[in-house]
Amino acid sequence: MAMPCGFVPVVRTATMLALTLEEFMVELNDGAIKNVGPNNKAVTAKLFDVESAEAREFGDKRVKLVFEDEDDNEIQISLFPDDVQKIVDDIDALEDESAVFD
């Protein structure tokens, strides 16, 4: 049986992990999940109420950012150093210009 999925939010009581799945279809067959259709799928993940965040080396040329909430939901992002520097610059600008860091 094929099941198309549009917007699928996953909400927990203390924290929230929201997933948006687009052009996503899977087949459930005897408890197994199988990809159905073309490879044009996209997903957006949002993790709120992050309890821990860290940056570490990932391979020879990337930095991995890892974010986790109290329910052990985790998002990992691998970036090249230029992309990390852009984020650092954005945060520096926020520290100077925004009330967020007051």
N, C-alpha and C positions, 0 to 999 in steps of 0.2 A: 504494500500500500504506500503510495507516494504522498508526502505531506508538504505542501508549500508553506513557507513561513515568511511573514512580513516583519512587523516590529515585535520583538520579544523582550519585554523587560523582566529582569529577575530582581526582586526586591527582598531584602532581609530586614528584620526588625531593627537591629542596632545600626547596621550599615547598609550601603546600597551598591549593588553591582548591576549596571544596566547594559544590556546588549541590544544592538540593533543589527538585524541580519537582513541583507537585501539580496534578491535573486537567489534565494536559498531554498533548496529542495533536497530532502533526504528520503530514503526508502527504509522503512522498518520491516524487517523480515526475520521472524523467529528471535526477536531480541537484538538482532544486529542492525547497526545503522550504516547505510551505504549512501555515498554521494550519488545524486541523480542530476542529470543535465550538464550544461556547459560549465566551464571554469570561470564564469563571470561573477562570482559571489563576492560580496563585500561585507565587512563587519565593522561596527564601531563599538568600542568598549569604554565604559566610564566607571571609575571606581571612586567612591566618595568615602569620607571619614577614614582616610589612610592613617594607619598606626605606625608604619615603618616605611622608610624610603632609603635606598642606598644606591650608590654608583660603584661599578667595578669593571675591571678589564674584561673584554669579551673577544677572545681571539687576539690576533696581532694588531688589528686596526680599528677596533670598535670599543665603545663604552656601553655597558648594559645598565639601564636604570631599572630598579625593581621596587615596586610599590605593593604593600600588603595591608589588608584591614584586619580587624580583630577576629573575623570569621575565616581567616586564612584564604580569602579571595586574593588573587595575585595577578598583577599585570607586569610583564617584562617588556622593555623596549630597548632595542639595539640601535645605536646611533654612531655615525662617524664623528670624529673629533670636531670638525667644522660645525656640525649640527649642534653638538653639545655646547660649543662656544657661543653660538647664537642664543641658546637658552640662557646661558650664564649672563650674556649681555642684556637680555630681556629682564632678567631678575634684578640685575644691577640698576637698570632704568626704573623698575618698579620701586626699588628701595629709595631712590632719589626723588621720585615724582608721585608716588601713590601713598594714600593713607593706610594701605594694607599693612605696612610694616611699622606703623606708629604704635 
